[in-house]
Amino acid sequence: MFDLGDIVTLVSFLVIKPTLILLLIFWLLKQFTYDSAAAQFYCLSLGMLALLGLPLAAALMPAIEVAVLPAHNPAWTLAGPLSGTTAVLAGLLAIYLLGVFWVLFYTASGVLMVYRRGRGCPPCRDRHTLALIDELRAALGIGRPVAVVVVPSLHTPQVWGWRRPLLLIPPALTIWPAERQRRVLIHELAHVQRHDWALLMLTKLVCALFWFLPLTWLAGRRLQAMAELACDDRVVELAGRRLDYAEDLISMVKHARRQAHSDVVLSAAAPSQLADRIRALLDGARDRGHCSTASRIGLWLLVLALLLPLSSLQATSLPDAVARVKHYLVQPVSLAAAHADLETVDKPATESPATIDLAAMKAGLQVDSPPPMEQLLVVARQAPEQREDWVAGIAQPLLAPVQHAEVQILGYMPLVTVTPIYPERARRRGLEGRVIVQFTISPQGRVEQPRILVSQPGRVFDRAVLRALRGFRFRPYRIEGEPVAVTGVTETFIFRLTEPENPQRRRHPPPFAGPTQIARAPAT
């Protein structure tokens, strides 16, 4: 038999609390737009752990009961169980359990299939491949042994397992070019080093428990996509050659279509999110670093600050609330005149409506953010001959000599713009980056109090940006004809270099394509 308290507890535990946690996680991801894939993956992983930690925290933390006061008559209660809806609630519970068992059964079937596939295959005996795997394990800091088997039915490598990971490779991997072998194996071993398979199984469990919440599945797909992007970043960090690795991914995905792909294994040739991965590889200014210790501590504290109060809150049934409440938050008060007759003492005083002086609230007007205006794009360039480079049907600008550079400025509309000078030291070292600066526009339209928000890589381009901001002039924002200061204005400066041209990658574009042309500055 179910009563009102049981229904409220189930709804809050299965719907309200998980939804609040997931909304917080997606809000944090929006704040981490410019952060690395590893940082976003860590944020999503903590969200999944928080969802699983709700029952444990609710059992350990003291309960904080929230009683709902009656609207009018406190004597009105729901006495007894909701016997008329017991059959409906039992049916809903059966549907929920059926969904949980179906997701768990599907996941277990996939794990069993991969286990059988690897158990019946011979181990890899190619000395060069085994030596390369040992070398990459040492470079990635993997202390666990990684078993390697050759699966004839595979066309691309796969990895699964946590304590004893198993690497499944196709027979053709031993004859691939050495650089391609290195890049692909770095990606697979990066999954092992990051414990991605264990977190993938954790995500499957969360999706099974909360299968009816669309945000859960969205977070699970986002977590798997961030895992692939983070491993791609490790490949670029250790092996470089972003364009060659992009070609490797496209080639492997084409071959992977001829084999059955399971969502319980991790593979560089996963067909999902391929376009986003290629786009991330071609972004030279993308942050590819690890999640810093300070960011991890901050995320843990934030998740705990949300999880502990949510797990302690428990709604009580309406009869309990009525029985335990001793005082209303607002009690009606009867006023009597000092010299009134006894017949009038028991009569309530006449209520007068409250008034609010809106004129007193207009003082101290502040402008904390600029009004919405169109964006400005300023590129330091001269229009060169427009050329295009095509990688497997994806339009990209043809790469020019490395001494060419460009600076893009995105943000608030200025009247006068000064393009930053690309630092010569950064040009020689081949550094690219992004700087986001926040400042105040004075009533005279000048830049005041500039503050660097994001600097990638750290402090390389800061001086050039701050020097250029001194020459910026903006149209003052006016309120009733009077110029006022505007705070919280941000500008984004993007510094890019181009790479040497490779004639072998030149392709004729299809007639329907329309690539975005990126202007470049001439060599100085």
C-alpha positions in Angstrom: 0.0 0.0 0.0 1.3 3.5 -0.9 0.5 6.7 1.0 1.2 10.3 0.0 4.6 10.4 1.7 5.9 7.4 -0.3 4.8 9.0 -3.6 6.5 12.3 -2.7 9.7 10.6 -1.7 9.8 8.5 -4.9 9.2 11.5 -7.1 11.8 13.6 -5.4 14.4 10.8 -5.4 13.9 9.7 -9.0 13.0 12.9 -10.7 13.5 16.2 -8.9 16.9 15.6 -7.3 18.6 14.0 -10.3 17.2 16.7 -12.6 18.7 19.4 -10.3 22.1 17.7 -10.3 22.1 17.3 -14.1 21.1 20.9 -14.7 24.0 22.0 -12.5 26.4 19.8 -14.5 25.2 21.2 -17.8 25.5 24.7 -16.4 29.1 24.0 -15.4 29.8 22.7 -18.9 28.6 25.9 -20.3 31.1 27.8 -18.1 33.8 25.4 -19.3 33.3 26.2 -23.0 36.9 27.2 -23.5 38.3 24.5 -21.2 39.9 21.2 -22.4 37.9 18.1 -23.1 39.6 16.4 -20.1 38.1 19.1 -17.8 34.6 18.7 -19.2 34.9 14.9 -19.0 35.9 15.2 -15.3 32.9 17.5 -14.6 30.5 15.0 -16.2 32.1 12.1 -14.3 31.5 13.9 -11.0 27.9 14.4 -12.0 27.4 10.7 -12.7 29.0 9.9 -9.3 26.7 12.3 -7.6 23.6 10.6 -9.1 24.8 7.3 -7.8 25.7 8.8 -4.4 22.2 10.1 -3.7 21.0 6.9 -2.0 24.2 6.5 0.1 24.2 10.2 1.1 20.5 10.0 2.0 21.2 7.0 4.3 24.2 8.6 6.0 23.1 12.2 6.3 20.5 13.3 8.9 17.1 14.0 7.5 15.8 17.5 7.1 12.0 17.3 6.9 10.1 19.9 5.0 6.5 20.3 6.1 3.9 21.9 3.9 1.4 24.0 5.7 -2.3 23.7 4.7 -3.7 26.5 2.6 -6.9 27.2 4.6 -8.3 24.5 7.0 -5.6 22.6 8.9 -8.1 19.9 9.8 -8.2 18.7 6.2 -5.9 15.7 5.7 -5.5 12.6 3.6 -6.1 9.9 6.2 -5.1 6.4 5.3 -3.3 5.0 2.2 -4.3 5.9 -1.3 -5.9 2.5 -1.9 -7.7 3.6 -5.1 -4.4 4.3 -6.9 -2.4 1.3 -5.6 -2.8 -0.6 -8.8 -1.7 2.3 -10.9 1.3 2.9 -8.8 2.2 -0.7 -8.8 2.0 -0.7 -12.6 4.3 2.4 -12.9 6.8 0.7 -10.6 6.7 -2.4 -12.8 7.4 -0.3 -15.9 10.3 1.4 -14.1 11.9 -1.9 -13.1 11.4 -3.3 -16.6 13.3 -0.3 -18.1 16.1 -0.8 -15.6 16.4 -4.5 -16.3 16.3 -3.9 -20.1 19.2 -1.4 -20.0 21.3 -3.6 -17.7 20.6 -6.7 -19.9 21.6 -4.9 -23.0 24.8 -3.7 -21.5 25.6 -7.1 -20.0 25.0 -8.7 -23.4 27.4 -6.4 -25.0 30.1 -7.1 -22.4 29.6 -10.8 -22.8 29.9 -10.6 -26.6 33.2 -8.7 -26.4 34.5 -11.1 -23.8 33.8 -14.1 -26.0 35.3 -12.4 -29.0 38.6 -11.7 -27.2 38.8 -15.1 -25.4 38.8 -17.2 -28.6 41.5 -15.1 -30.4 45.3 -15.7 -30.4 47.6 -13.2 -28.6 49.7 -10.8 -30.6 53.2 -12.1 -31.3 54.5 -9.3 -33.4 57.6 -8.0 -31.6 57.5 -4.5 -33.1 53.9 -4.0 -32.1 54.5 -5.3 -28.6 57.6 -3.2 -28.1 55.7 -0.1 -29.3 52.8 -0.8 -26.9 55.3 -1.2 -24.0 56.9 2.1 -25.0 53.6 3.9 -25.1 52.5 2.4 -21.7 55.7 3.9 -20.2 55.1 7.3 -21.8 51.5 7.4 -20.6 52.3 6.1 -17.1 50.3 2.9 -17.3 51.4 0.4 -14.6 48.8 -2.2 -15.3 49.5 -5.0 -17.8 47.6 -4.7 -21.1 46.8 -8.0 -22.9 46.9 -7.8 -26.7 45.0 -10.2 -29.0 44.5 -10.3 -32.7 40.8 -10.4 -33.9 40.4 -11.4 -37.6 37.0 -9.8 -37.8 38.1 -6.4 -36.7 39.3 -3.5 -39.0 40.1 -1.0 -36.2 41.6 -1.4 -32.7 39.3 -1.6 -29.6 39.9 -1.7 -25.9 37.8 -2.7 -22.9 38.3 -3.7 -19.3 39.5 -1.9 -16.2 41.7 -3.8 -13.8 43.0 -6.1 -16.6 42.4 -4.2 -19.9 42.3 -6.1 -23.2 43.4 -4.5 -26.4 41.8 -6.0 -29.5 43.8 -5.2 -32.7 43.0 -6.2 -36.4 45.6 -8.3 -38.3 46.3 -5.4 -40.7 47.6 -3.2 -37.8 51.0 -4.8 -38.0 51.5 -3.7 -41.6 50.3 -0.1 -41.1 52.9 2.7 -41.3 54.8 3.2 -38.1 53.5 6.7 -37.4 49.9 5.6 -38.0 50.4 2.7 -35.6 51.8 5.0 -33.0 48.9 7.5 -33.2 46.2 4.9 -33.1 47.7 3.0 -30.2 48.2 6.2 -28.2 44.5 6.8 -28.5 43.5 3.4 -27.3 46.1 3.3 -24.4 45.0 6.8 -23.4 41.6 5.2 -22.6 43.3 2.7 -20.3 45.4 5.4 -18.6 42.3 7.6 -17.9 40.1 4.6 -16.7 37.5 5.5 -19.3 36.0 2.0 -19.5 35.1 2.0 -15.8 33.5 5.4 -16.1 31.6 4.2 -19.2 30.1 1.3 -17.2 29.3 3.7 -14.4 27.4 5.9 -17.0 25.5 2.8 -18.2 24.4 2.1 -14.6 23.2 5.7 -14.1 21.3 5.5 -17.4 19.7 2.3 -16.3 18.5 3.8 -13.0 17.3 7.0 -14.5 16.3 5.8 -18.0 13.2 7.9 -18.1 15.2 11.2 -17.8 16.3 12.5 -21.2 19.1 14.6 -19.5 20.7 11.4 -18.3 21.1 10.0 -21.8 22.3 13.4 -23.0 24.9 13.5 -20.3 26.0 9.9 -21.1 26.6 10.7 -24.8 28.4 13.9 -23.9 30.7 12.0 -21.5 31.6 9.5 -24.1 32.2 12.2 -26.7 34.5 14.1 -24.3 36.4 10.9 -23.6 37.2 10.5 -27.3 38.2 14.2 -27.6 40.4 13.9 -24.6 42.2 10.9 -26.0 42.6 12.7 -29.4 44.2 15.6 -27.4 46.7 13.1 -25.9 47.6 11.9 -29.5 48.3 15.5 -30.6 50.3 16.1 -27.4 52.5 13.0 -27.8 52.6 12.5 -31.6 51.6 15.8 -33.2 50.6 16.0 -36.9 47.0 16.9 -36.4 46.0 16.7 -40.1 47.6 13.2 -40.5 45.6 12.0 -37.5 42.4 13.5 -38.9 43.0 11.5 -42.1 43.6 8.4 -40.0 40.3 8.8 -38.2 38.4 9.2 -41.5 40.0 6.2 -43.0 39.3 4.0 -40.0 35.7 5.1 -39.8 35.2 4.0 -43.4 36.6 0.6 -42.6 34.7 0.4 -39.3 31.4 0.5 -41.1 31.9 -3.1 -42.2 32.1 -4.4 -38.6 29.7 -4.5 -35.8 30.4 -1.7 -33.2 29.4 -2.2 -29.6 28.9 0.7 -27.2 30.7 -1.2 -24.4 34.1 -0.9 -26.0 36.2 2.2 -26.7 37.7 2.8 -30.1 39.3 5.6 -32.0 37.1 4.7 -34.9 33.8 5.3 -33.1 31.5 6.7 -35.8 29.6 9.1 -33.4 30.8 12.7 -33.2 33.3 12.3 -36.0 32.7 15.8 -37.4 33.2 17.4 -34.0 36.5 15.4 -33.5 37.8 16.5 -36.9 36.9 20.1 -36.2 38.6 20.0 -32.8 41.8 18.5 -34.4 41.9 21.4 -37.0 41.5 24.0 -34.3 45.1 25.1 -33.5 44.0 27.3 -30.6 42.1 24.6 -28.7 43.0 23.9 -25.1 44.3 20.3 -25.0 45.6 20.3 -21.4 44.7 18.2 -18.4 42.2 19.1 -15.7 44.2 21.0 -13.1 44.2 20.1 -9.5 42.6 23.3 -8.5 39.7 22.7 -10.9 39.2 19.2 -9.6 39.1 20.4 -6.0 36.6 23.1 -6.9 34.4 20.7 -8.8 34.4 18.2 -5.8 33.5 21.0 -3.4 30.7 22.2 -5.6 29.2 18.8 -6.2 29.4 18.0 -2.4 27.8 21.3 -1.6 24.8 20.4 -3.8 24.7 16.6 -3.0 24.6 16.8 0.8 21.7 19.2 1.2 19.7 17.5 -1.6 20.2 14.1 0.0 19.1 15.3 3.4 15.9 17.0 2.3 12.9 14.7 2.7 9.3 15.7 2.2 6.8 14.5 4.9 3.2 13.4 4.3 0.5 16.0 4.8 -0.9 14.4 8.0 2.6 14.4 9.6 3.0 18.0 8.6 -0.2 19.1 10.2 0.5 17.1 13.4 4.0 18.6 13.9 3.5 22.2 13.0 2.9 24.3 16.1 2.9 27.8 14.6 2.2 29.4 11.3 4.9 31.5 9.7 2.4 34.4 9.5 -0.4 34.6 12.0 -3.4 36.9 11.7 -3.3 39.6 14.4 -6.5 41.4 15.8 -6.0 45.0 16.7 -8.2 46.8 19.3 -8.4 50.4 20.1 -7.1 51.4 23.4 -10.5 52.8 24.6 -12.8 50.5 22.7 -15.9 48.9 24.2 -15.9 45.2 25.2 -18.2 44.4 22.3 -15.6 45.6 19.8 -12.6 43.9 21.3 -13.4 40.5 19.7 -13.8 42.1 16.3 -10.8 42.1 14.0 -9.4 45.5 13.0 -9.9 46.7 9.4 -7.0 45.7 7.2 -5.2 48.3 5.2 -3.5 47.4 1.9 0.3 47.7 1.9 1.9 50.2 -0.5 5.3 50.3 -2.1 7.1 53.5 -3.0 8.5 52.7 -6.5 10.1 56.2 -6.8 12.4 55.3 -3.9 13.7 52.3 -5.7 15.0 54.2 -8.7 18.1 55.6 -6.9 21.5 54.1 -7.5 21.0 53.0 -11.1 23.9 51.0 -12.2 24.8 49.4 -15.6 26.5 46.1 -15.0 26.6 44.8 -18.6 26.5 46.4 -22.1 23.3 46.3 -24.2 23.2 43.7 -26.9 25.1 44.9 -30.0 26.4 43.3 -33.1 29.9 41.7 -33.0 33.0 42.9 -34.8 35.5 40.8 -36.6 38.9 42.4 -37.3 41.6 40.4 -39.1 45.1 41.6 -39.7 45.5 40.7 -43.3 45.8 41.5 -46.9 43.6 39.5 -49.2 45.7 36.7 -50.6 44.9 34.3 -53.4 42.0 32.1 -52.2 42.9 28.5 -52.1 41.3 25.5 -50.5 42.5 22.2 -49.0 40.2 19.2 -48.9 40.6 16.2 -46.6 38.1 13.4 -47.4 35.4 15.8 -48.6 35.7 18.3 -45.6 36.6 21.8 -46.8 39.5 23.5 -45.0 41.7 26.5 -46.0 44.9 25.5 -47.6 47.8 25.9 -45.2 50.3 28.6 -46.0 54.0 29.0 -44.8 54.4 29.1 -41.1 55.6 32.7 -40.9 52.1 33.9 -41.9 49.9 34.9 -38.9 46.4 36.3 -38.2 44.7 37.9 -35.2 40.9 37.9 -34.8 39.0 40.2 -32.5 35.4 39.2 -31.4 33.2 41.2 -29.0 31.7 44.6 -28.3 31.5 47.1 -31.2 34.3 49.7 -31.0 34.7 52.9 -32.9 38.5 52.6 -33.1 40.3 49.2 -33.1 44.0 48.5 -32.8 45.0 45.0 -34.0 47.6 43.4 -31.6 51.0 42.7 -33.0 51.8 39.0 -33.2 54.7 38.5 -30.8 57.8 37.6 -32.8 59.0 35.0 -30.2 55.6 33.3 -30.4 55.8 33.3 -34.2 59.2 31.7 -34.2 58.1 29.0 -31.7 54.9 28.3 -33.6 52.6 29.2 -30.8 48.9 29.9 -31.2 46.4 30.9 -28.6 43.4 32.8 -27.4 43.1 35.7 -24.9 39.8 36.8 -23.4 40.0 40.2 -21.6 37.3 42.0 -19.5 37.3 45.7 -18.9 35.2 48.8 -18.3 34.2 51.4 -20.9 34.5 54.8 -19.3 31.9 57.6 -20.1 34.5 59.0 -22.5 34.7 55.6 -24.4 38.1 54.6 -23.2 39.2 51.2 -21.8 39.7 51.1 -18.1 40.6 48.3 -15.6 41.5 45.6 -18.1 41.7 42.1 -16.6 42.7 38.9 -18.4 40.1 36.2 -18.0 41.5 33.4 -20.2 45.1 33.2 -21.5 46.1 30.2 -23.7 49.0 29.6 -23.5 49.6 31.5 -20.3 51.0 35.1 -20.6 52.3 34.6 -24.1 50.0 37.1 -25.8 48.8 39.1 -22.7 51.2 42.1 -23.3 50.3 42.5 -26.9 46.6 42.5 -26.1 46.8 45.0 -23.3 49.0 47.3 -25.4 46.4 47.2 -28.2 43.5 47.9 -25.9 45.0 51.3 -25.0 44.1 52.5 -28.5 40.5 51.2 -28.5 37.7 53.7 -28.5 34.0 52.9 -27.9 30.8 54.8 -28.3 29.7 55.7 -24.8 26.5 54.2 -23.5 24.0 56.8 -22.6 21.0 56.8 -20.2 18.7 59.7 -20.7 21.4 61.5 -22.7 24.1 61.2 -20.0 27.1 58.9 -20.7 27.7 56.2 -18.1 30.4 53.7 -17.5 29.7 50.1 -18.7 31.3 47.2 -16.8 31.8 43.6 -17.7 32.7 44.2 -21.4 34.7 41.3 -22.9 36.8 41.0 -26.1 38.3 37.8 -27.5 41.6 37.9 -29.3 42.5 34.8 -31.4 46.1 34.4 -32.5 46.7 31.9 -35.3 49.6 30.6 -37.4 49.5 28.6 -40.6 51.5 25.5 -41.4 53.5 24.6 -44.5 51.6 23.6 -47.5 51.5 19.8 -48.4 50.7 19.5 -52.1 49.7 15.8 -51.6 46.6 16.8 -49.6 45.2 19.1 -52.3 41.9 18.0 -53.5 39.4 19.4 -56.0 36.4 20.6 -54.1 32.9 19.3 -54.9 30.7 21.9 -56.7 28.2 22.1 -53.8 30.7 23.0 -51.0 31.1 26.4 -49.6 34.1 26.6 -47.2 34.6 29.5 -44.9 37.6 31.5 -46.0 40.1 32.6 -43.4 42.2 35.7 -44.2 45.9 35.7 -43.4 48.4 38.4 -42.8 51.4 38.6 -45.1 54.9 37.8 -44.0 56.7 40.6 -42.3 
